[in-house]
């Protein structure tokens, strides 16, 4: 199969369409990686380009004071009759590009590719990272592979992920903690309920506490974070005529990045102190990931915010930015497209957002 | 395979052992039914004997004022190295017969068979019903088959089931009602919990109410019934990062036989009136079976109680006695063996209980 040609100097809207038209469902990214690699090798000047699996990496080494990392994944979720791309202009939605990956995240990739090829004199050294397998289990994530196998490629002062944010800078990310609360009791036939000790009956206070909990809203570096404490699963019961001897509730705490995972667990234990000290339930952490401080106070990040006219907001979900944050690199998401349209059959992006993100980044990277 | 010989005039302890030694796991009762049928035909006088599938039925028609039904199932739960029977005498437990069915309920069957063969002049007409498939799903129950296909065999004034009661009369049975309470909400990503409406959080009040509920104890015909209201299952949740939009709790109400199923459901709705009227949950009946009044006020039943020196108690669980109660026939359980040892590998009966039950019934049936 011949390698598709990509014109990096074309309008990033057209470049987005060209990328969408190269199907690249997770674990099937060879063709798009070939196309990106060939375009980078043929159309960039002053960049070192390497290929690693289906990751394609490029960087300058001009001795600038700061290095900016631009990172985007090349894969998409499965295609559902939404490739190739198509463009429509309607009164309701204006000029829109439709197709799998238009939002998540080939429009972001297109902006990065276009700028790398067309910026005359970047003010920063640049590192481009295009990676595979972001949409599937974390163990396959190409950025994780780079972190383990080519760690020196992740040095930088600011990292920008082109994940969809509708053109707004989203900074940092919240942490997540999952705690399993388990109540135990004694089985008995339900016809003789008094012979048993019903585990499910012990959860009333915990659920009432959850319903009454008022999550914190906190400002960090000008970003407002909203925490959340939610039951995400509950399960107990043996049979329709048996007093259950065990039940669990999984509680997910999404916490602002001014708490560590440990502090987050301390907080959860405080919230349920009454149930825990009464011995009604036990608590066990089953999953956790630390948050990422927005890091917008860093000068290189502050310049990015200035280029975006000071518009930014907190990122609530967990994304690959936290990989950079864990390395001490301020990292933001910035890309075209409404994230709520990602992974949908009717995935589509207003083309003006592609232009807008390209303009913000051109300003930032040139100054 | 030859038909095993049973000596009905032998001591019912030995007859129990002989019955235990004929393996008869549910759906494999042909051999034991053959043996019982042959013994009844050869050793009873004045009885009509019929075979219906693996049920064996016999009855007198002497024109007595009352008819007593003696009913027992021939099947057992699966054997686990506990057949053939063995008998031990120890200081701790005395004289004990071990084996699958010693409790549930070949000792009861043996008493009925022995009395039918050895009572010189019963004071009542007798109907004997030995049936199959009691230990498996209700649809296979041999007594249910008789009820549908040979209903005139279930006429009588009192029915005695030989289920294990440790030699005490257990009268009537409680009803059972299962109600599914469902709470609904709106899904959202748990990183943006405020966009959703958590169904699980709505159950705190319901579980608190359940834990605080004080079940009624009520005396009917001298039997004390103890009700119970118990969560027997709870389930909800979509994924570890999703606000759940649905959760249910299954609540089992075991109610005394002075309530109908409808009255029982009315009571459950009253208990959870706050949650129901607030729209936090909906309630749906998923299973029900009416209870059975003890019916000990009936003269033929009162004579049985007198024969047992006035000792009786309420039956809490649901058993086949309620099939008779539904037909308007007072019915009791009376059999040797501790019901808590039924279905166990170490199933065993103190042989004196076999003698005791035989004595009570001999007195009752002769007077």
Interface residues (C-beta under 8 A of the other chain):
Chain A: X174 X176 X178 X189 X190 X191 X192 X193 X194 X196 X198 X200 X201 X202 X203 X204 X205 X206 X207 X208 X209 X210 X211 X215 X226 X228 X229 X230 X231 X232 X233 X234 X235 X236 X237 X238 X239 X240 X241 X242 X243 X244 X247 X249 X250 X252 X254 X287 X316 X317 X318
Chain B: X174 X176 X178 X189 X190 X191 X192 X193 X194 X196 X198 X200 X201 X202 X203 X204 X205 X206 X207 X208 X209 X210 X211 X215 X226 X228 X229 X230 X231 X232 X233 X234 X235 X236 X237 X238 X239 X240 X241 X242 X243 X244 X247 X249 X250 X252 X254 X287 X316 X317 X318
